[in-house]
Amino acid sequence: MNNKGEDMERLTEIKTHVTGFSYTDKKEGIFAQNVYAKLAAYKDTGLTPEQIEAQQQEIEQLEKLKLMLEPEVLIKALRETDSYIEKIYLNGGCYQFFKFIKTVYPMAEPYITQDKQHIVTKIGSTYYDITGKVIGKFQPLSKEDVAMCKKWSFSRRHWLYRECPNCGEYVAGT
């Protein structure tokens, strides 16, 4: 049956044994058998060629979306939004970076360095920070670690300075 509830005429039959091929045309016989098997599998779906084409396009779109959402691709795109982003997320904003990543990857978990100075984000078996994949020894956050990290802030510890376009001197940025 197709999706409209109509019976589709079956023009193929699955056979488990192919006979009638001599040694010289055996290769063509195996090819024909594969073609008939694929056609039979298609007919078993009950889908029209248009529906199969639509499914293939949807799969291709999902594959592209998956690539776009790879953590390294997202992190690189974020890092490239402004020259200060890396400084912010490496100097007091690493826990906020984790919270941002968790909105996109709900399974993300925060981990802390052994010296308790930096938070990395674990997704699957890989650790990340604003620089991308990171390697090191990290441990899950305790309740005390979470309370400590929530107080971390780039803006409380650092000033952003920029060069004045008129005179070239550094001025505090906001």
Buried (B, 14 or more C-beta within 10 A) or exposed (E): EEEEEEEEEEEBEEEEEEEEBEEEEEEEBEEEBEEBBEEBEEBEEEBEEEEEEEEEEEEEEEEEEEEEEEBEEBBEEBBEEEEEBBBBBBBBBBBBBBBBBBEEBEEBBBBBBEEBEBBBBBBEEBBBBBEEEBEEEBEEBEEEBEEBBEEBBBEEEBEEEEEEEEEEEEEEEE
